[in-house]
Amino acid sequence: MTRPSTQGHSDPTVQPVPASVVEQVDAADTTLHNPKQAVVSLGANLGNRLETLQGAVDALEDTPGVRVKAVSPVYETEPWGVEPGSQPSYFNAIVVLKTTLPPSSLLERAHAVEEAFHRVRDERWGPRTLDVDIVSYADLLSDDPQLTLPHPRAHERAFVLVPWHDVDPEAELPGRGPVAALLGTVAREGVTPRGDLELRLPE
């Protein structure tokens, strides 16, 4: 389900989408031939985090062969894999795409979007202006070291599973099962809904 765009404060749960928005998004699909669904995780903990995430959503929509179908609520999360308090908190969200790009090309685009927002890869688990990770691509299972699908740690990351479940309660992580079931295996501490923030679907 696609999340609507509203002004001001909003409830962090997924709300019904105006029919006009659904028609616009579905109409855009007619420009894609046999598209695949991909799920992308966005995260930022440097600079204007919300503005950066919105810029990433817009940049993905501007990619030939890509249509943004849904954007999750925004969550504020503690950094993964580092000492508490050693980095600023993240804003995280999930984007559901329809795309005709092969996985390798989608990965290239994800890296290009990161670079546009000055992502620096100096250290593992380091702070970053933008992180764009492909969580899944259709039902594809791949152990390619350049792009392992699904993302090898998605099933244990609440900051991926929680917003993904919000935007698609019936979602399944290929090879791992329903996202709803996986949520029962992870701790949600440090994953806080930001109902005062919202990402807009591209028009």
Secondary structure as UniProt FT lines:
FT   HELIX           19..29
FT   TURN            30..31
FT   STRAND          36..44
FT   HELIX           49..61
FT   TURN            64..65
FT   STRAND          66..71
FT   STRAND          75..77
FT   TURN            84..85
FT   STRAND          90..99
FT   HELIX           103..116
FT   TURN            117..118
FT   TURN            124..125
FT   STRAND          131..137
FT   TURN            138..139
FT   TURN            145..146
FT   TURN            152..153
FT   HELIX           154..156
FT   HELIX           158..167
FT   TURN            169..170
FT   STRAND          172..173
FT   TURN            174..176
FT   STRAND          177..178
FT   HELIX           179..183
FT   TURN            184..185
FT   TURN            189..190
FT   STRAND          191..193
FT   TURN            195..196
//
